[in-house]
Amino acid sequence: MKKLLLLSLLPLIPISLVASTADHETINKQIIEIKPPRKGVSSVDVLRVKSPFILLHKSKNGVKTTYAVKREVKLPPLKLESCINKNVKINGKWYKEGDRVRQYTIVNVSATEALLKSKTKELRLYLNQKNDKIQFKVN
C-alpha cells in the first residue's frame, strides 16, 4: 500500500519543482520593479497641507473655540553656488531658466547672479565668492 502511494506521488515531484522555480522568477521580477527610487513629495507641497490637529480653547466667559495648529517649518535659505550659461546650481541642484525653485520661477541668469520671481516677491541670488580653482581657457 505504501509503495503504491509513493509511486502515485512520484510524478508530482517534478511539477512541484518547476512551480517553485516559476515562483522565484516572479518574485525576482517584482523585486526588480520596486528597486528604482520613487519620487517623493517636495517640501513645498508638504508646507501647503493644512494641519489635521485642532485644539480647543476655552475663553474666560466659558465659550469653547477651535483653531488649527500652525506649523513652522524652516527651509534652508536659497544659496546660489554656480552660474553657467542659462543654468544655475542652487542648494546643490541644477536648474535652468523657467524652472521652479520652491515658489519662485527662475527668470534671468547672468554670470554672477540669478533673478527669481514669485507672484508677490522678487529675489536676487548672488555668487558669494570667487573660486580660483575653476579656470576657463579661451582660444
N, CA, C and O atoms as CSV, one atom per row, in Angstrom:
chain,resi,resn,atom,element,x,y,z
A,1,MET,N,N,0.819,-1.196,0.000
A,1,MET,CA,C,0.000,0.000,0.000
A,1,MET,C,C,0.860,1.257,0.000
A,1,MET,O,O,0.587,2.219,-0.717
A,2,LYS,N,N,1.928,1.224,0.838
A,2,LYS,CA,C,2.820,2.382,0.893
A,2,LYS,C,C,3.544,2.581,-0.432
A,2,LYS,O,O,3.724,3.707,-0.896
A,3,LYS,N,N,3.953,1.468,-1.030
A,3,LYS,CA,C,4.647,1.563,-2.315
A,3,LYS,C,C,3.734,2.153,-3.382
A,3,LYS,O,O,4.163,2.974,-4.193
A,4,LEU,N,N,2.494,1.739,-3.376
A,4,LEU,CA,C,1.536,2.243,-4.343
A,4,LEU,C,C,1.299,3.738,-4.159
A,4,LEU,O,O,1.187,4.480,-5.135
A,5,LEU,N,N,1.222,4.173,-2.908
A,5,LEU,CA,C,1.053,5.590,-2.613
A,5,LEU,C,C,2.265,6.396,-3.074
A,5,LEU,O,O,2.110,7.458,-3.677
A,6,LEU,N,N,3.478,5.896,-2.794
A,6,LEU,CA,C,4.696,6.585,-3.229
A,6,LEU,C,C,4.800,6.639,-4.745
A,6,LEU,O,O,5.202,7.661,-5.299
A,7,LEU,N,N,4.447,5.562,-5.418
A,7,LEU,CA,C,4.513,5.543,-6.880
A,7,LEU,C,C,3.495,6.505,-7.496
A,7,LEU,O,O,3.747,7.078,-8.556
A,8,SER,N,N,2.369,6.679,-6.848
A,8,SER,CA,C,1.375,7.609,-7.391
A,8,SER,C,C,1.797,9.070,-7.186
A,8,SER,O,O,1.430,9.941,-7.974
A,9,LEU,N,N,2.569,9.331,-6.129
A,9,LEU,CA,C,3.032,10.696,-5.863
A,9,LEU,C,C,4.311,11.049,-6.615
A,9,LEU,O,O,4.637,12.229,-6.751
A,10,LEU,N,N,5.032,10.061,-7.101
A,10,LEU,CA,C,6.308,10.276,-7.785
A,10,LEU,C,C,6.206,11.217,-8.986
A,10,LEU,O,O,7.091,12.058,-9.143
A,11,PRO,N,N,5.189,11.131,-9.840
A,11,PRO,CA,C,5.104,12.063,-10.976
A,11,PRO,C,C,4.841,13.513,-10.559
A,11,PRO,O,O,5.087,14.420,-11.354
A,12,LEU,N,N,4.355,13.757,-9.358
A,12,LEU,CA,C,4.050,15.115,-8.916
A,12,LEU,C,C,5.285,15.885,-8.457
A,12,LEU,O,O,5.243,17.113,-8.393
A,13,ILE,N,N,6.369,15.207,-8.140
A,13,ILE,CA,C,7.579,15.869,-7.628
A,13,ILE,C,C,8.181,16.826,-8.658
A,13,ILE,O,O,8.465,17.966,-8.289
A,14,PRO,N,N,8.398,16.448,-9.923
A,14,PRO,CA,C,8.961,17.419,-10.888
A,14,PRO,C,C,8.047,18.626,-11.107
A,14,PRO,O,O,8.530,19.737,-11.322
A,15,ILE,N,N,6.738,18.415,-11.054
A,15,ILE,CA,C,5.799,19.534,-11.240
A,15,ILE,C,C,5.946,20.540,-10.108
A,15,ILE,O,O,5.903,21.747,-10.346
A,16,SER,N,N,6.116,20.065,-8.890
A,16,SER,CA,C,6.273,20.983,-7.759
A,16,SER,C,C,7.595,21.739,-7.842
A,16,SER,O,O,7.656,22.900,-7.437
A,17,LEU,N,N,8.662,21.110,-8.358
A,17,LEU,CA,C,9.947,21.802,-8.520
A,17,LEU,C,C,9.852,22.896,-9.566
A,17,LEU,O,O,10.395,23.984,-9.375
A,18,VAL,N,N,9.168,22.620,-10.674
A,18,VAL,CA,C,9.001,23.622,-11.726
A,18,VAL,C,C,8.162,24.790,-11.198
A,18,VAL,O,O,8.461,25.949,-11.485
A,19,ALA,N,N,7.133,24.491,-10.442
A,19,ALA,CA,C,6.276,25.545,-9.895
A,19,ALA,C,C,7.051,26.426,-8.937
A,19,ALA,O,O,6.832,27.637,-8.906
A,20,SER,N,N,7.964,25.843,-8.143
A,20,SER,CA,C,8.725,26.660,-7.199
A,20,SER,C,C,9.713,27.567,-7.915
A,20,SER,O,O,9.942,28.692,-7.471
A,21,THR,N,N,10.314,27.100,-9.029
A,21,THR,CA,C,11.222,27.984,-9.777
A,21,THR,C,C,10.441,29.100,-10.455
A,21,THR,O,O,10.938,30.220,-10.572
A,22,ALA,N,N,9.233,28.809,-10.900
A,22,ALA,CA,C,8.402,29.862,-11.506
A,22,ALA,C,C,8.055,30.919,-10.460
A,22,ALA,O,O,8.016,32.109,-10.771
A,23,ASP,N,N,7.807,30.497,-9.237
A,23,ASP,CA,C,7.531,31.446,-8.165
A,23,ASP,C,C,8.742,32.327,-7.900
A,23,ASP,O,O,8.595,33.525,-7.660
A,24,HIS,N,N,9.929,31.748,-7.940
A,24,HIS,CA,C,11.145,32.534,-7.720
A,24,HIS,C,C,11.329,33.575,-8.820
A,24,HIS,O,O,11.755,34.699,-8.556
A,25,GLU,N,N,11.007,33.193,-10.054
A,25,GLU,CA,C,11.143,34.144,-11.157
A,25,GLU,C,C,10.181,35.321,-10.997
A,25,GLU,O,O,10.558,36.467,-11.238
A,26,THR,N,N,8.953,35.045,-10.596
A,26,THR,CA,C,8.001,36.140,-10.418
A,26,THR,C,C,8.400,37.026,-9.242
A,26,THR,O,O,8.223,38.243,-9.286
A,27,ILE,N,N,8.935,36.414,-8.199
A,27,ILE,CA,C,9.399,37.205,-7.055
A,27,ILE,C,C,10.573,38.073,-7.466
A,27,ILE,O,O,10.639,39.238,-7.075
A,28,ASN,N,N,11.508,37.533,-8.250
A,28,ASN,CA,C,12.653,38.324,-8.724
A,28,ASN,C,C,12.184,39.484,-9.600
A,28,ASN,O,O,12.737,40.580,-9.511
A,29,LYS,N,N,11.182,39.263,-10.439
A,29,LYS,CA,C,10.650,40.342,-11.279
A,29,LYS,C,C,10.026,41.443,-10.417
A,29,LYS,O,O,10.205,42.629,-10.692
A,30,GLN,N,N,9.305,41.048,-9.391
A,30,GLN,CA,C,8.688,42.035,-8.510
A,30,GLN,C,C,9.741,42.840,-7.762
A,30,GLN,O,O,9.575,44.045,-7.570
A,31,ILE,N,N,10.812,42.197,-7.343
A,31,ILE,CA,C,11.895,42.905,-6.648
A,31,ILE,C,C,12.546,43.914,-7.580
A,31,ILE,O,O,12.835,45.040,-7.173
A,32,ILE,N,N,12.779,43.522,-8.822
A,32,ILE,CA,C,13.393,44.428,-9.796
A,32,ILE,C,C,12.487,45.635,-10.049
A,32,ILE,O,O,12.982,46.748,-10.229
A,33,GLU,N,N,11.164,45.428,-10.063
A,33,GLU,CA,C,10.229,46.528,-10.310
A,33,GLU,C,C,10.216,47.548,-9.174
A,33,GLU,O,O,9.992,48.732,-9.424
A,34,ILE,N,N,10.447,47.123,-7.942
A,34,ILE,CA,C,10.401,48.085,-6.834
A,34,ILE,C,C,11.757,48.662,-6.484
A,34,ILE,O,O,11.848,49.510,-5.597
A,35,LYS,N,N,12.817,48.226,-7.155
A,35,LYS,CA,C,14.154,48.745,-6.865
A,35,LYS,C,C,14.354,50.205,-7.243
A,35,LYS,O,O,15.019,50.917,-6.491
A,36,PRO,N,N,13.817,50.706,-8.373
A,36,PRO,CA,C,14.084,52.112,-8.714
A,36,PRO,C,C,13.575,53.045,-7.627
A,36,PRO,O,O,12.534,52.793,-7.020
A,37,PRO,N,N,14.320,54.137,-7.381
A,37,PRO,CA,C,13.879,55.073,-6.340
A,37,PRO,C,C,12.562,55.734,-6.745
A,37,PRO,O,O,12.328,56.039,-7.914
A,38,ARG,N,N,11.732,55.939,-5.764
A,38,ARG,CA,C,10.434,56.563,-6.015
A,38,ARG,C,C,10.525,58.055,-5.773
A,38,ARG,O,O,11.270,58.518,-4.909
A,39,LYS,N,N,9.763,58.792,-6.544
A,39,LYS,CA,C,9.767,60.239,-6.394
A,39,LYS,C,C,8.903,60.601,-5.188
A,39,LYS,O,O,7.746,60.190,-5.093
A,40,GLY,N,N,9.468,61.359,-4.292
A,40,GLY,CA,C,8.745,61.738,-3.081
A,40,GLY,C,C,7.991,63.038,-3.243
A,40,GLY,O,O,7.900,63.584,-4.342
A,41,VAL,N,N,7.467,63.515,-2.175
A,41,VAL,CA,C,6.723,64.769,-2.152
A,41,VAL,C,C,7.688,65.893,-1.806
A,41,VAL,O,O,8.508,65.748,-0.899
A,42,SER,N,N,7.600,67.001,-2.512
A,42,SER,CA,C,8.508,68.119,-2.256
A,42,SER,C,C,8.147,68.802,-0.937
A,42,SER,O,O,7.017,68.703,-0.459
A,43,SER,N,N,9.112,69.484,-0.371
A,43,SER,CA,C,8.892,70.153,0.914
A,43,SER,C,C,7.876,71.294,0.775
A,43,SER,O,O,7.181,71.621,1.737
A,44,VAL,N,N,7.788,71.895,-0.405
A,44,VAL,CA,C,6.809,72.962,-0.622
A,44,VAL,C,C,5.391,72.395,-0.563
A,44,VAL,O,O,4.493,73.018,0.003
A,45,ASP,N,N,5.195,71.209,-1.151
A,45,ASP,CA,C,3.878,70.585,-1.104
A,45,ASP,C,C,3.504,70.185,0.322
A,45,ASP,O,O,2.338,70.265,0.707
A,46,VAL,N,N,4.480,69.760,1.092
A,46,VAL,CA,C,4.216,69.403,2.488
A,46,VAL,C,C,3.778,70.640,3.267
A,46,VAL,O,O,2.881,70.558,4.106
A,47,LEU,N,N,4.403,71.781,2.998
A,47,LEU,CA,C,4.043,73.010,3.699
A,47,LEU,C,C,2.633,73.499,3.356
A,47,LEU,O,O,2.000,74.186,4.158
A,48,ARG,N,N,2.143,73.145,2.165
A,48,ARG,CA,C,0.823,73.597,1.741
A,48,ARG,C,C,-0.318,72.812,2.407
A,48,ARG,O,O,-1.465,73.259,2.410
A,49,VAL,N,N,0.003,71.657,2.961
A,49,VAL,CA,C,-1.023,70.826,3.589
A,49,VAL,C,C,-1.435,71.434,4.922
A,49,VAL,O,O,-0.590,71.813,5.733
A,50,LYS,N,N,-2.735,71.522,5.137
A,50,LYS,CA,C,-3.230,72.074,6.402
A,50,LYS,C,C,-3.043,71.055,7.511
A,50,LYS,O,O,-3.098,69.847,7.283
A,51,SER,N,N,-2.823,71.555,8.699
A,51,SER,CA,C,-2.628,70.694,9.856
A,51,SER,C,C,-3.926,69.984,10.223
A,51,SER,O,O,-4.980,70.618,10.272
A,52,PRO,N,N,-3.867,68.674,10.483
A,52,PRO,CA,C,-5.081,67.956,10.868
A,52,PRO,C,C,-5.400,68.118,12.361
A,52,PRO,O,O,-6.462,67.684,12.807
A,53,PHE,N,N,-4.506,68.728,13.132
A,53,PHE,CA,C,-4.681,68.845,14.571
A,53,PHE,C,C,-5.457,70.114,14.912
A,53,PHE,O,O,-5.101,71.210,14.477
A,54,ILE,N,N,-6.504,69.953,15.684
A,54,ILE,CA,C,-7.343,71.078,16.095
A,54,ILE,C,C,-7.328,71.139,17.617
A,54,ILE,O,O,-7.522,70.125,18.287
A,55,LEU,N,N,-7.102,72.314,18.151
A,55,LEU,CA,C,-7.078,72.494,19.604
A,55,LEU,C,C,-8.335,73.212,20.057
A,55,LEU,O,O,-8.874,74.059,19.344
A,56,LEU,N,N,-8.789,72.869,21.235
A,56,LEU,CA,C,-9.926,73.562,21.843
A,56,LEU,C,C,-9.401,74.624,22.792
A,56,LEU,O,O,-8.470,74.384,23.560
A,57,HIS,N,N,-9.999,75.781,22.731
A,57,HIS,CA,C,-9.604,76.874,23.605
A,57,HIS,C,C,-10.851,77.364,24.338
A,57,HIS,O,O,-11.872,77.670,23.722
A,58,LYS,N,N,-10.747,77.431,25.635
A,58,LYS,CA,C,-11.879,77.897,26.431
A,58,LYS,C,C,-11.601,79.334,26.869
A,58,LYS,O,O,-10.612,79.599,27.553
A,59,SER,N,N,-12.461,80.245,26.480
A,59,SER,CA,C,-12.266,81.652,26.834
A,59,SER,C,C,-12.746,81.911,28.266
A,59,SER,O,O,-13.260,81.012,28.932
A,60,LYS,N,N,-12.572,83.136,28.720
A,60,LYS,CA,C,-12.941,83.495,30.101
A,60,LYS,C,C,-14.441,83.371,30.363
A,60,LYS,O,O,-14.869,83.048,31.471
A,61,ASN,N,N,-15.226,83.635,29.321
A,61,ASN,CA,C,-16.679,83.550,29.520
A,61,ASN,C,C,-17.206,82.125,29.326
A,61,ASN,O,O,-18.418,81.918,29.360
A,62,GLY,N,N,-16.324,81.137,29.122
A,62,GLY,CA,C,-16.718,79.741,29.045
A,62,GLY,C,C,-17.031,79.237,27.657
A,62,GLY,O,O,-17.443,78.086,27.507
A,63,VAL,N,N,-16.850,80.059,26.631
A,63,VAL,CA,C,-17.139,79.644,25.266
A,63,VAL,C,C,-15.927,78.879,24.714
A,63,VAL,O,O,-14.793,79.349,24.803
A,64,LYS,N,N,-16.186,77.688,24.138
A,64,LYS,CA,C,-15.108,76.896,23.549
A,64,LYS,C,C,-14.967,77.257,22.077
A,64,LYS,O,O,-15.955,77.313,21.345
A,65,THR,N,N,-13.759,77.495,21.660
A,65,THR,CA,C,-13.489,77.754,20.247
A,65,THR,C,C,-12.427,76.776,19.784
A,65,THR,O,O,-11.612,76.308,20.580
A,66,THR,N,N,-12.435,76.472,18.515
A,66,THR,CA,C,-11.432,75.568,17.944
A,66,THR,C,C,-10.554,76.352,16.989
A,66,THR,O,O,-10.994,77.307,16.349
A,67,TYR,N,N,-9.327,75.936,16.910
A,67,TYR,CA,C,-8.406,76.542,15.954
A,67,TYR,C,C,-7.364,75.507,15.568
A,67,TYR,O,O,-7.044,74.605,16.343
A,68,ALA,N,N,-6.844,75.650,14.367
A,68,ALA,CA,C,-5.837,74.718,13.872
A,68,ALA,C,C,-4.458,75.169,14.320
A,68,ALA,O,O,-4.192,76.362,14.473
A,69,VAL,N,N,-3.595,74.201,14.525
A,69,VAL,CA,C,-2.228,74.497,14.935
A,69,VAL,C,C,-1.423,74.861,13.700
A,69,VAL,O,O,-1.455,74.140,12.703
A,70,LYS,N,N,-0.702,75.973,13.756
A,70,LYS,CA,C,0.154,76.361,12.643
A,70,LYS,C,C,1.531,75.764,12.856
A,70,LYS,O,O,2.145,75.915,13.912
A,71,ARG,N,N,1.993,75.087,11.827
A,71,ARG,CA,C,3.331,74.520,11.882
A,71,ARG,C,C,4.320,75.538,11.329
A,71,ARG,O,O,4.017,76.269,10.386
A,72,GLU,N,N,5.462,75.574,11.906
A,72,GLU,CA,C,6.500,76.444,11.390
A,72,GLU,C,C,7.676,75.567,10.971
A,72,GLU,O,O,8.417,75.047,11.806
A,73,VAL,N,N,7.826,75.420,9.667
A,73,VAL,CA,C,8.907,74.614,9.120
A,73,VAL,C,C,9.908,75.563,8.488
A,73,VAL,O,O,9.562,76.365,7.621
A,74,LYS,N,N,11.140,75.463,8.928
A,74,LYS,CA,C,12.174,76.347,8.383
A,74,LYS,C,C,12.937,75.598,7.294
A,74,LYS,O,O,13.554,74.561,7.540
A,75,LEU,N,N,12.878,76.149,6.094
A,75,LEU,CA,C,13.639,75.608,4.978
A,75,LEU,C,C,14.986,76.314,4.932
A,75,LEU,O,O,15.084,77.480,5.313
A,76,PRO,N,N,16.019,75.627,4.473
A,76,PRO,CA,C,17.307,76.304,4.367
A,76,PRO,C,C,17.223,77.425,3.334
A,76,PRO,O,O,16.468,77.313,2.368
A,77,PRO,N,N,17.982,78.500,3.521
A,77,PRO,CA,C,17.923,79.608,2.559
A,77,PRO,C,C,18.448,79.165,1.202
A,77,PRO,O,O,19.284,78.266,1.104
A,78,LEU,N,N,17.948,79.807,0.168
A,78,LEU,CA,C,18.415,79.502,-1.182
A,78,LEU,C,C,19.819,80.063,-1.366
A,78,LEU,O,O,20.056,81.246,-1.124
A,79,LYS,N,N,20.738,79.221,-1.790
A,79,LYS,CA,C,22.121,79.634,-1.957
A,79,LYS,C,C,22.554,79.332,-3.386
A,79,LYS,O,O,22.511,78.188,-3.837
A,80,LEU,N,N,22.972,80.380,-4.086
A,80,LEU,CA,C,23.457,80.240,-5.451
A,80,LEU,C,C,24.903,79.770,-5.401
A,80,LEU,O,O,25.757,80.436,-4.816
A,81,GLU,N,N,25.177,78.626,-6.015
A,81,GLU,CA,C,26.516,78.050,-5.955
A,81,GLU,C,C,27.286,78.209,-7.260
A,81,GLU,O,O,28.513,78.310,-7.245
A,82,SER,N,N,26.571,78.232,-8.401
A,82,SER,CA,C,27.264,78.322,-9.675
A,82,SER,C,C,26.308,78.822,-10.756
A,82,SER,O,O,25.106,78.560,-10.711
A,83,CYS,N,N,26.871,79.555,-11.739
A,83,CYS,CA,C,26.114,80.025,-12.906
A,83,CYS,C,C,26.903,79.679,-14.156
A,83,CYS,O,O,28.035,80.134,-14.322
A,84,ILE,N,N,26.325,78.889,-15.025
A,84,ILE,CA,C,26.959,78.550,-16.298
A,84,ILE,C,C,25.894,78.660,-17.381
A,84,ILE,O,O,24.875,77.971,-17.337
A,85,ASN,N,N,26.144,79.542,-18.361
A,85,ASN,CA,C,25.189,79.838,-19.429
A,85,ASN,C,C,23.850,80.234,-18.811
A,85,ASN,O,O,23.796,81.199,-18.048
A,86,LYS,N,N,22.798,79.536,-19.110
A,86,LYS,CA,C,21.475,79.831,-18.538
A,86,LYS,C,C,21.107,78.828,-17.447
A,86,LYS,O,O,19.935,78.682,-17.098
A,87,ASN,N,N,22.117,78.135,-16.909
A,87,ASN,CA,C,21.897,77.145,-15.853
A,87,ASN,C,C,22.488,77.637,-14.541
A,87,ASN,O,O,23.525,78.302,-14.527
A,88,VAL,N,N,21.822,77.305,-13.440
A,88,VAL,CA,C,22.301,77.694,-12.117
A,88,VAL,C,C,22.246,76.480,-11.190
A,88,VAL,O,O,21.422,75.579,-11.346
A,89,LYS,N,N,23.150,76.498,-10.230
A,89,LYS,CA,C,23.151,75.464,-9.204
A,89,LYS,C,C,22.744,76.139,-7.902
A,89,LYS,O,O,23.468,76.978,-7.366
A,90,ILE,N,N,21.561,75.755,-7.399
A,90,ILE,CA,C,21.017,76.329,-6.166
A,90,ILE,C,C,20.845,75.201,-5.159
A,90,ILE,O,O,20.154,74.216,-5.424
A,91,ASN,N,N,21.476,75.354,-4.008
A,91,ASN,CA,C,21.410,74.356,-2.933
A,91,ASN,C,C,21.751,72.945,-3.429
A,91,ASN,O,O,21.116,71.969,-3.031
A,92,GLY,N,N,22.759,72.852,-4.301
A,92,GLY,CA,C,23.241,71.550,-4.748
A,92,GLY,C,C,22.467,70.925,-5.888
A,92,GLY,O,O,22.750,69.785,-6.256
A,93,LYS,N,N,21.492,71.630,-6.471
A,93,LYS,CA,C,20.697,71.079,-7.556
A,93,LYS,C,C,20.711,72.037,-8.743
A,93,LYS,O,O,20.602,73.250,-8.570
A,94,TRP,N,N,20.846,71.485,-9.952
A,94,TRP,CA,C,20.921,72.305,-11.156
A,94,TRP,C,C,19.529,72.646,-11.679
A,94,TRP,O,O,18.630,71.805,-11.694
A,95,TYR,N,N,19.371,73.910,-12.111
A,95,TYR,CA,C,18.125,74.407,-12.698
A,95,TYR,C,C,18.472,75.227,-13.934
A,95,TYR,O,O,19.618,75.642,-14.111
A,96,LYS,N,N,17.474,75.458,-14.790
A,96,LYS,CA,C,17.659,76.344,-15.950
A,96,LYS,C,C,16.572,77.401,-15.916
A,96,LYS,O,O,15.622,77.303,-15.140
A,97,GLU,N,N,16.716,78.411,-16.760
A,97,GLU,CA,C,15.715,79.476,-16.803
A,97,GLU,C,C,14.342,78.874,-17.080
A,97,GLU,O,O,14.185,78.009,-17.942
A,98,GLY,N,N,13.354,79.352,-16.329
A,98,GLY,CA,C,11.996,78.840,-16.485
A,98,GLY,C,C,11.638,77.758,-15.474
A,98,GLY,O,O,10.458,77.471,-15.272
A,99,ASP,N,N,12.642,77.153,-14.832
A,99,ASP,CA,C,12.374,76.133,-13.815
A,99,ASP,C,C,11.880,76.789,-12.532
A,99,ASP,O,O,12.098,77.978,-12.301
A,100,ARG,N,N,11.207,75.990,-11.701
A,100,ARG,CA,C,10.697,76.495,-10.429
A,100,ARG,C,C,11.557,75.979,-9.281
A,100,ARG,O,O,11.921,74.804,-9.228
A,101,VAL,N,N,11.873,76.897,-8.359
A,101,VAL,CA,C,12.562,76.579,-7.117
A,101,VAL,C,C,11.658,77.062,-5.999
A,101,VAL,O,O,11.466,78.265,-5.825
A,102,ARG,N,N,11.103,76.124,-5.240
A,102,ARG,CA,C,10.093,76.439,-4.226
A,102,ARG,C,C,8.960,77.206,-4.891
A,102,ARG,O,O,8.378,76.706,-5.854
A,103,GLN,N,N,8.621,78.410,-4.410
A,103,GLN,CA,C,7.522,79.162,-5.032
A,103,GLN,C,C,8.021,80.105,-6.108
A,103,GLN,O,O,7.218,80.818,-6.711
A,104,TYR,N,N,9.330,80.135,-6.373
A,104,TYR,CA,C,9.918,81.075,-7.323
A,104,TYR,C,C,10.147,80.424,-8.681
A,104,TYR,O,O,10.353,79.215,-8.787
A,105,THR,N,N,10.106,81.266,-9.724
A,105,THR,CA,C,10.471,80.854,-11.073
A,105,THR,C,C,11.750,81.576,-11.447
A,105,THR,O,O,11.877,82.778,-11.216
A,106,ILE,N,N,12.701,80.852,-12.024
A,106,ILE,CA,C,13.967,81.464,-12.440
A,106,ILE,C,C,13.703,82.234,-13.724
A,106,ILE,O,O,13.359,81.656,-14.755
A,107,VAL,N,N,13.870,83.558,-13.639
A,107,VAL,CA,C,13.534,84.439,-14.756
A,107,VAL,C,C,14.760,84.775,-15.591
A,107,VAL,O,O,14.713,84.712,-16.820
A,108,ASN,N,N,15.867,85.133,-14.926
A,108,ASN,CA,C,17.058,85.584,-15.643
A,108,ASN,C,C,18.305,85.064,-14.944
A,108,ASN,O,O,18.387,85.052,-13.715
A,109,VAL,N,N,19.274,84.633,-15.748
A,109,VAL,CA,C,20.545,84.140,-15.205
A,109,VAL,C,C,21.671,84.898,-15.891
A,109,VAL,O,O,21.733,84.962,-17.119
A,110,SER,N,N,22.566,85.476,-15.081
A,110,SER,CA,C,23.759,86.115,-15.629
A,110,SER,C,C,24.979,85.389,-15.073
A,110,SER,O,O,24.844,84.348,-14.430
A,111,ALA,N,N,26.165,85.934,-15.317
A,111,ALA,CA,C,27.393,85.259,-14.893
A,111,ALA,C,C,27.567,85.207,-13.379
A,111,ALA,O,O,28.213,84.296,-12.861
A,112,THR,N,N,26.996,86.177,-12.666
A,112,THR,CA,C,27.217,86.241,-11.215
A,112,THR,C,C,25.942,86.255,-10.385
A,112,THR,O,O,26.012,86.272,-9.156
A,113,GLU,N,N,24.772,86.249,-11.033
A,113,GLU,CA,C,23.537,86.324,-10.258
A,113,GLU,C,C,22.390,85.633,-10.985
A,113,GLU,O,O,22.467,85.348,-12.180
A,114,ALA,N,N,21.319,85.372,-10.225
A,114,ALA,CA,C,20.099,84.787,-10.782
A,114,ALA,C,C,18.912,85.558,-10.219
A,114,ALA,O,O,18.871,85.876,-9.030
A,115,LEU,N,N,17.954,85.853,-11.079
A,115,LEU,CA,C,16.744,86.559,-10.677
A,115,LEU,C,C,15.601,85.556,-10.605
A,115,LEU,O,O,15.297,84.864,-11.577
A,116,LEU,N,N,14.970,85.491,-9.425
A,116,LEU,CA,C,13.844,84.598,-9.200
A,116,LEU,C,C,12.623,85.437,-8.856
A,116,LEU,O,O,12.727,86.409,-8.107
A,117,LYS,N,N,11.461,85.069,-9.399
A,117,LYS,CA,C,10.232,85.819,-9.129
A,117,LYS,C,C,9.119,84.866,-8.732
A,117,LYS,O,O,8.999,83.757,-9.253
A,118,SER,N,N,8.305,85.337,-7.787
A,118,SER,CA,C,7.062,84.649,-7.455
A,118,SER,C,C,5.934,85.604,-7.783
A,118,SER,O,O,6.168,86.631,-8.419
A,119,LYS,N,N,4.722,85.295,-7.367
A,119,LYS,CA,C,3.596,86.186,-7.661
A,119,LYS,C,C,3.742,87.524,-6.954
A,119,LYS,O,O,3.319,88.556,-7.475
A,120,THR,N,N,4.344,87.507,-5.756
A,120,THR,CA,C,4.414,88.745,-4.962
A,120,THR,C,C,5.829,89.219,-4.681
A,120,THR,O,O,6.017,90.372,-4.292
A,121,LYS,N,N,6.833,88.365,-4.866
A,121,LYS,CA,C,8.196,88.721,-4.486
A,121,LYS,C,C,9.168,88.559,-5.640
A,121,LYS,O,O,8.938,87.808,-6.589
A,122,GLU,N,N,10.261,89.294,-5.517
A,122,GLU,CA,C,11.378,89.180,-6.455
A,122,GLU,C,C,12.627,88.924,-5.625
A,122,GLU,O,O,12.873,89.616,-4.637
A,123,LEU,N,N,13.409,87.938,-6.021
A,123,LEU,CA,C,14.571,87.542,-5.241
A,123,LEU,C,C,15.785,87.461,-6.160
A,123,LEU,O,O,15.741,86.824,-7.212
A,124,ARG,N,N,16.880,88.121,-5.743
A,124,ARG,CA,C,18.138,88.043,-6.493
A,124,ARG,C,C,19.138,87.254,-5.670
A,124,ARG,O,O,19.395,87.568,-4.507
A,125,LEU,N,N,19.697,86.224,-6.291
A,125,LEU,CA,C,20.732,85.423,-5.649
A,125,LEU,C,C,22.067,85.750,-6.311
A,125,LEU,O,O,22.170,85.791,-7.537
A,126,TYR,N,N,23.085,85.980,-5.489
A,126,TYR,CA,C,24.414,86.331,-5.983
A,126,TYR,C,C,25.406,85.243,-5.610
A,126,TYR,O,O,25.237,84.543,-4.612
A,127,LEU,N,N,26.448,85.113,-6.432
A,127,LEU,CA,C,27.545,84.215,-6.070
A,127,LEU,C,C,28.319,84.859,-4.934
A,127,LEU,O,O,28.653,86.041,-5.007
A,128,ASN,N,N,28.608,84.104,-3.892
A,128,ASN,CA,C,29.254,84.676,-2.710
A,128,ASN,C,C,30.730,84.950,-2.902
A,128,ASN,O,O,31.215,86.027,-2.555
A,129,GLN,N,N,31.440,83.995,-3.444
A,129,GLN,CA,C,32.888,84.177,-3.527
A,129,GLN,C,C,33.411,83.663,-4.849
A,129,GLN,O,O,32.783,82.840,-5.515
A,130,LYS,N,N,34.556,84.160,-5.207
A,130,LYS,CA,C,35.213,83.748,-6.431
A,130,LYS,C,C,35.951,82.449,-6.169
A,130,LYS,O,O,36.624,82.307,-5.149
A,131,ASN,N,N,35.826,81.507,-7.082
A,131,ASN,CA,C,36.505,80.232,-6.948
A,131,ASN,C,C,37.701,80.225,-7.901
A,131,ASN,O,O,37.528,80.165,-9.118
A,132,ASP,N,N,38.922,80.287,-7.341
A,132,ASP,CA,C,40.124,80.330,-8.164
A,132,ASP,C,C,40.498,78.959,-8.725
A,132,ASP,O,O,41.353,78.872,-9.607
A,133,LYS,N,N,39.883,77.902,-8.238
A,133,LYS,CA,C,40.204,76.563,-8.714
A,133,LYS,C,C,39.607,76.287,-10.094
A,133,LYS,O,O,40.093,75.417,-10.816
A,134,ILE,N,N,38.555,77.023,-10.463
A,134,ILE,CA,C,37.931,76.843,-11.763
A,134,ILE,C,C,38.565,77.822,-12.751
A,134,ILE,O,O,38.544,79.034,-12.533
A,135,GLN,N,N,39.123,77.294,-13.826
A,135,GLN,CA,C,39.773,78.140,-14.820
A,135,GLN,C,C,39.224,77.810,-16.189
A,135,GLN,O,O,39.061,76.643,-16.545
A,136,PHE,N,N,38.941,78.848,-16.951
A,136,PHE,CA,C,38.474,78.684,-18.322
A,136,PHE,C,C,39.536,79.255,-19.262
A,136,PHE,O,O,40.040,80.357,-19.048
A,137,LYS,N,N,39.860,78.511,-20.276
A,137,LYS,CA,C,40.815,78.995,-21.269
A,137,LYS,C,C,40.060,79.304,-22.533
A,137,LYS,O,O,39.287,78.478,-23.018
A,138,VAL,N,N,40.275,80.495,-23.075
A,138,VAL,CA,C,39.632,80.913,-24.305
A,138,VAL,C,C,40.698,80.948,-25.391
A,138,VAL,O,O,41.718,81.623,-25.252
A,139,ASN,N,N,40.457,80.221,-26.464
A,139,ASN,CA,C,41.447,80.185,-27.570
A,139,ASN,C,C,41.105,81.182,-28.621
A,139,ASN,O,O,41.817,81.295,-29.619
